Amino acid sequence: MDFPHRIAETFLELRRAATIRGALERLTPRALSDLGITREDVPHIARVGARMAPQGASYVEIVAEARDRRLHSPTLAARFVGAAKWVQSTLPRPASAAGWRWNSSGGGPIGAFSANSPHTPIAS
């Protein structure tokens, strides 16, 4: 499959998804409940239906696949946290953190007061 064909197929899929979504959004809540779906299911069903309907998938298969994908897809908050962790891991460490080493003899960070440190404050 060449690149122009893939672009055309993607646009056709988007058009099919928009058509399905528009038709489902025009339905009343009662009609949606008769179909066994909710308003929150509509975008997922439209997306999956646009991909699976041309292959001859039934309505029941499309709804089941949409619910399965929705159940296993990360939430927006989880995506944000994952992206933030990735950005944090790719950024260079600040120069001040490089000098903050763990003191192997005293069990604390270097520069911290310890019992055998000459800089221990004198208790009054």
C-alpha positions in Angstrom: 0.0 0.0 0.0 1.6 3.3 -1.1 1.5 6.5 0.9 -1.2 8.4 -1.1 -3.5 5.4 -0.8 -3.0 5.3 3.0 -3.8 9.1 3.2 -7.0 8.6 1.2 -8.0 5.6 3.4 -7.4 7.6 6.5 -9.6 10.5 5.2 -12.4 8.0 4.3 -12.2 6.5 7.7 -12.5 9.9 9.3 -15.5 10.7 7.2 -17.2 7.4 8.1 -16.5 8.0 11.8 -18.0 11.5 11.5 -21.1 10.2 9.8 -21.6 7.4 12.4 -20.9 9.9 15.3 -23.4 12.4 13.8 -26.1 9.8 13.4 -25.6 8.5 17.0 -25.5 12.0 18.5 -28.9 12.8 16.9 -30.5 9.9 18.8 -32.4 10.5 22.0 -31.1 9.1 25.3 -34.0 6.6 25.2 -33.0 5.4 21.7 -29.3 5.1 22.8 -30.4 3.0 25.8 -32.4 0.8 23.5 -29.2 0.2 21.6 -27.4 -0.5 24.9 -25.0 2.4 24.7 -24.5 5.8 26.4 -23.4 9.2 25.2 -19.9 8.5 26.4 -19.7 5.4 24.2 -20.6 7.3 21.0 -17.1 8.6 20.0 -15.5 5.2 20.6 -18.2 3.4 18.7 -17.9 5.8 15.8 -14.1 5.4 15.6 -14.2 1.6 15.9 -17.2 1.3 13.6 -15.5 3.3 10.9 -12.6 0.8 11.0 -14.6 -2.4 11.3 -17.8 -1.9 9.4 -16.2 -2.0 5.9 -14.9 -5.5 6.8 -18.5 -6.6 7.6 -18.4 -6.5 11.4 -21.8 -6.6 13.1 -23.1 -3.9 15.5 -22.6 -6.2 18.5 -18.9 -6.8 17.5 -18.3 -3.1 17.0 -19.8 -2.2 20.4 -17.9 -4.9 22.2 -14.6 -3.9 20.6 -15.2 -0.2 21.4 -15.9 -1.0 25.0 -12.9 -3.2 25.2 -10.6 -0.5 23.8 -12.1 2.1 26.0 -11.6 -0.1 29.1 -8.0 -0.7 28.2 -7.0 2.7 27.0 -5.3 5.0 29.5 -7.2 8.0 30.7 -6.2 11.5 29.9 -4.8 12.0 33.4 -2.6 8.8 33.0 -1.4 10.0 29.7 -0.4 13.4 31.2 1.4 11.7 34.1 3.2 9.4 31.7 4.2 12.3 29.4 5.4 14.3 32.4 7.6 11.4 33.6 9.1 11.0 30.2 9.9 14.7 29.9 11.4 14.7 33.4 13.6 11.7 32.6 14.9 13.3 29.4 15.8 16.7 30.9 19.3 17.1 32.2 19.8 17.1 36.0 20.4 20.5 37.6 24.0 21.2 38.6 23.1 21.4 42.3 21.8 17.9 42.4 25.1 16.5 41.0 26.9 17.6 44.1 24.4 16.1 46.5 25.9 12.7 47.1 25.2 10.2 49.8 27.8 10.1 52.6 28.8 6.4 53.0 30.4 6.9 56.4 27.8 8.9 58.2 24.7 7.6 56.5 23.5 11.0 55.4 24.1 13.5 52.7 27.6 15.1 52.5 27.6 18.3 54.4 24.9 17.2 56.8 25.7 17.4 60.5 26.6 14.1 62.1 27.8 13.1 65.6 31.5 12.8 64.5 31.5 15.9 62.3 33.7 18.8 63.4 30.9 21.2 62.4 28.4 19.8 64.8 26.7 22.6 66.7 27.4 22.8 70.4 24.4 22.3 72.6 24.0 25.0 75.2 
